[in-house]
Amino acid sequence: MSIGEILKVGLIDTVLGMGTVFCILIFIAFCIWLMGRLCAPKQAAAAAPAPQAQAAPVSTASDGLSPEIVAVITAALLQQIRDEQGEAAAEGYIVRNVRRAQWKHI
């Protein structure tokens, strides 16, 4: 066999192999699309009007905190986070504590 014939056979083998793989990938993509269409919830159920939620009665949490106290604590935490992010954004990253990690050996 000459070099030209060897290259011709190699090119044919490459095209056949890549074509086969490409066709199989298209088939797999079609199967995934079909499974998505068959297993998807029906759109008619989503078109039905949703029931309106009733307002829950205001009560204290199980740990005895009223909703007003929870709101105040949440607002304070959010303000603290904003203050820290503003400081870090103005000055760059701030490292406050560096210590060696304690790793447990298994």
C-alpha positions as CSV (number, residue, x, y, z in Angstrom):
1,M,0.0,0.0,0.0
2,S,1.2,3.4,-0.8
3,I,1.1,6.4,1.6
4,G,-1.8,7.9,-0.3
5,E,-3.9,4.8,0.1
6,I,-3.1,4.6,3.8
7,L,-4.1,8.2,4.3
8,K,-7.3,7.6,2.2
9,V,-8.3,4.6,4.4
10,G,-7.4,6.6,7.6
11,L,-9.6,9.6,6.4
12,I,-12.5,7.3,5.6
13,D,-12.2,5.6,9.0
14,T,-12.0,9.0,10.8
15,V,-15.1,10.3,9.0
16,L,-17.1,7.1,9.6
17,G,-16.1,7.1,13.3
18,M,-16.9,10.8,13.9
19,G,-20.1,10.5,11.9
20,T,-21.2,7.5,14.0
21,V,-20.5,9.3,17.3
22,F,-22.2,12.5,16.1
23,C,-25.3,10.5,15.1
24,I,-25.4,8.7,18.4
25,L,-25.1,12.1,20.3
26,I,-28.0,13.5,18.3
27,F,-30.1,10.4,19.2
28,I,-29.2,10.8,22.9
29,A,-30.1,14.5,22.8
30,F,-33.5,13.6,21.1
31,C,-34.2,11.0,23.8
32,I,-33.5,13.5,26.6
33,W,-35.7,16.1,24.9
34,L,-38.5,13.5,24.5
35,M,-38.2,12.4,28.2
36,G,-38.4,16.0,29.3
37,R,-41.6,16.5,27.2
38,L,-43.2,13.3,28.5
39,C,-42.3,13.7,32.2
40,A,-43.1,17.5,32.4
41,P,-46.1,18.5,34.5
42,K,-49.2,19.5,32.5
43,Q,-49.6,23.2,31.8
44,A,-53.3,23.0,32.4
45,A,-52.8,22.5,36.1
46,A,-50.7,25.7,36.3
47,A,-53.4,27.7,34.5
48,A,-55.9,27.1,37.4
49,P,-56.2,30.0,39.7
50,A,-54.1,29.7,42.9
51,P,-56.0,29.8,46.2
52,Q,-55.3,33.0,48.1
53,A,-53.3,32.6,51.3
54,Q,-55.0,33.7,54.5
55,A,-53.2,36.0,56.8
56,A,-51.6,34.1,59.7
57,P,-52.4,35.4,63.1
58,V,-49.6,37.3,64.8
59,S,-48.2,35.2,67.6
60,T,-45.0,34.9,69.5
61,A,-42.4,32.5,68.3
62,S,-41.7,29.2,70.1
63,D,-38.8,30.7,71.9
64,G,-40.9,33.6,73.3
65,L,-39.8,36.4,71.0
66,S,-42.4,38.7,69.5
67,P,-42.3,39.4,65.7
68,E,-41.3,43.0,66.5
69,I,-38.2,41.9,68.4
70,V,-37.3,39.5,65.5
71,A,-37.6,42.4,63.1
72,V,-35.4,44.7,65.2
73,I,-32.7,42.0,65.5
74,T,-32.8,41.3,61.8
75,A,-32.5,45.0,61.0
76,A,-29.5,45.3,63.3
77,L,-27.8,42.3,61.8
78,L,-28.4,43.6,58.2
79,Q,-27.0,47.1,59.2
80,Q,-23.9,45.4,60.7
81,I,-23.3,43.4,57.6
82,R,-23.7,46.5,55.4
83,D,-21.2,48.4,57.6
84,E,-18.6,45.6,57.4
85,Q,-19.0,45.3,53.7
86,G,-18.6,49.0,53.2
87,E,-15.5,49.1,55.3
88,A,-14.0,46.1,53.4
89,A,-14.9,47.7,50.1
90,A,-13.2,51.0,51.0
91,E,-10.0,49.5,52.4
92,G,-9.8,46.1,50.7
93,Y,-9.9,42.8,52.5
94,I,-9.2,42.9,56.2
95,V,-7.7,39.9,58.0
96,R,-8.6,40.0,61.6
97,N,-7.6,36.6,62.9
98,V,-5.1,34.0,61.5
99,R,-4.6,30.7,63.1
100,R,-3.5,27.2,62.1
101,A,-6.3,24.8,61.2
102,Q,-6.6,21.7,63.4
103,W,-7.1,18.7,61.0
104,K,-8.3,15.4,62.3
105,H,-6.5,12.4,60.9
106,I,-8.7,9.5,59.9
